[in-house]
Amino acid sequence: MTEPSSPLGHDEAHLVTVRLKNAAKHDHWLRGSVLDVAPRRAGFTYVNSLTDKPRALVRESAHTPHFFMPS
């Protein structure tokens, strides 16, 4: 990726991400602010509310299935 992901909308839902591979080179935004995040580790699951407008910029290959879960 060369640019952050597009906003996913403001639905009453959550985005669930399962890391299958470590990801050290990435940036993550919530509500327009960049977060200081640790490298994402394989085997971990991350949950974001879509009302927080999550966005990401991943600078390496990533093996991450995403699940959209309506509230």
N, C-alpha and C positions, 0 to 999 in steps of 0.2 A: 504494500500500500504506500502511496505517496502523499495521501491526504487523510485526515480523520474520516471515520465513517459518517454517513448521513444520519441525522436524527431519525429515530424510529417512530416518532409520534408521541402523543400525550395520552394514549389509551390507559385505561385502568387495567394495567397488566404488569407482569414481570418478565424480564429476560433472564433465563437461567442458562449459564454457560458452564460446560464441563471441560476442564483442561485434560487433554490426552497427552500433551507434550509440554515441557517447560517453555516459557516465553519470557525472556529477560528484556528484550528490546521492544518496549511498548509504552504508550502514553494513554492515560484514561481521564476523561472529563465527566463531571456530574454538574448539572445546572450551570454549564458554561465555564466552570473553573477546573483547571488541571489539578489532578491529585498526585501526591507523592506516593506512589505505590511500589511495593516490593515486587520482584519478579513473580510472575504467575507460575505456580508449580503444578506439574502433572498430578492427577488424582484428586485435585480440589474442585469444588463446585462453587460458583460465584452467582449471586442473585442481585439484580438491579431492578428497581421500580422504573418503569418507563416515564413516570411523571418527573423523574430526576433528569431526564434527557441524557442518558448515557451515550458517550461517543468514545471511540478508540482509534489509535493509530498503532498498528502492529508492523514492525520493521523486519520480521523474519517469518518463516513458515510457521503456521499454527494449525494444530489439529484440535478443533474445538467445536463440537456440536452445540447449537443454540436451540433453546426451547422457548416458545412464546406461550406464557400461561396467563390467560385472562383472570382477573380478580373475581 
